[in-house]
Amino acid sequence: MMMSVYQRLNELASELAGDGKSPNVYFVSAGSDVTTLTTDRRIAYQHWRAILAIRPKIAACLEDREHGILASAEPDEAGHMRLRTFDGYAELAAAIDQEDR
């Protein structure tokens, strides 16, 4: 049986996310599927933000190889989306902000 692209990306993300090795790779997921795999932090950040804007009721996660989960948005018990940030997120956002200047 052939694996879908999403299955392959999910497996790759499971193997690499948070392993601390180089090169750093970014993963973006919507729901339970990895939708973006890139070495470009700006693209990963933009894709993650786009998912939050376009599909605000879908859980979305931004991860990288260096830290693991950087940020996630998930519904709470009342159905409200909760943004959670983790180690590395502030550094990523600041670097992108600095590049924009």
Secondary structure, DSSP 8 states (H G I E B T S, - for coil): ----HHHHHHHHHHHHTT---SS--EEEEETTEEEEEES-HHHHHHHHHHHHHH-TTS-EEEEETTTEEEEEEEE-TTS-EEEEE-TTHHHHHHHHHHHH-
